[in-house]
Amino acid sequence: DTYGEREDAESLQDLKTQSLHIVFPTGKEFHFILDVSVGTTVSLELSNIKCVLDDNGCPYFENVLSKLQKNSRLSNLTLNNIEITWNSFFTILQLVWRTNIEYFSISNVKLQGYLD
């Protein structure tokens, strides 16, 4: 209940945890700031990701994933309940491919739009 009083309401604090599961609100598209370059997280799970307004991608979500390259300890990434365009889906795969992640899983994916 007190989160956001001293911190930026759109960002998470510097968490020192090995396993982190973030569940975003369902049923709507939203923007968030999450710095996953913190070197203590080994396992990250993100749930309820919706990026389908247009086929220009999800720059804020892709920015989060691009920071995964800076976290050399992160070895497990799980994405659950994703509603995304085909182009954004392939961008996500390319971003994760360039990381040290050993175990990557995606479940309950709804792909929309057309593949370029």
N, C-alpha and C positions, 0 to 999 in steps of 0.2 A: 504493500500500500504506500510505502514511502519512496519507492523508486522514482526518480525524476526530480526530486526536490533539489538536489545538489548537482545532478548529472544532466547531460543533454537528454531530453526525453526521447529522442529518436535513436539513441545509441546505447549499447550495452557497456557496462563497466569492464575493466580489465579483469577477466576471470582467470583464476589460476586453478584449472581443473584438468584432469586427464580425459574425462568423458563429458561431452556437452550435447544435449538434445534440446533443440529450439523448435517449438511448435507455434507457427504463425496463425493468425486468425483465419478462419475458413470463409469461403464464399465471397471474398473481395480481393482486389488487387491493391497493394500498398507498397510503400517504399520503406527501406530500413537501412541502417548503417551497422555493419558487423565486421569487426576487424579480426579475421581468423588467422592472422599472421602471428598471433601470440604463440610462443614456442612451447607452451605447456600442454596444449590439447593434443591427445593422441587419437581420439575417436570423436567424430562430429556427425550428428544427425540433424537434418533440417526437414521439417514437415510442413505441408500445406503451402506450397509455392505456386502462385498464379501469375503468369506473365503472358497474357494473350490479347492485350489491347490492339496491337498491330504487329506487323512482322519485322519491326525494327529491332527486335530483341528486348532484352531486359538489362539495360546497362547497369542498374544498381546491383542486381543479382550476379551478373557476370563480373562486376568489380569485386564482389565478395569472393567469388571463386578464383579470380586472378591472384588474390592475396594468399591463396593456399600454397603457392610456390615458395613463399617466405617462411612457412612453417615446416621445418625439416622433420619434426617429430610426428606430424599428423600422418597416420598410416591407414585409418579407416574413415570412409566417407559414405554416408547413407542419405539418400534423398527419397522422401516419401510424399505421396499425394501431390503430384506435380501436374499442373495444367499449363502447357507451354506450346509455342509454335515449333514447327520442324526445324527451322533455321536456328532458333535459340537452343534447341536440343543438341544439335551438332556442335554449336559453339561451346556448350557445357562439356561435351565429350572431349573436345580439343583442349579446353582449359585444364581439365582433370588429367589428361594424358601427360601434360608437361609437369606434373607434380611428383612427389615421392609417395603418393598414395598407393598402397598395396592392395587394399580391399575396397572396392567401389560397388555399391549396389543402388539400384533405382527400382522403386516399386510404385504401383498404382499411378501410371503415367497416362495422361490424356493429351495426345498430340493434335494440334489444330493447324489449319492453313495448308499451304502447298509447299512442297520442297523445291527450292531453287536449284 
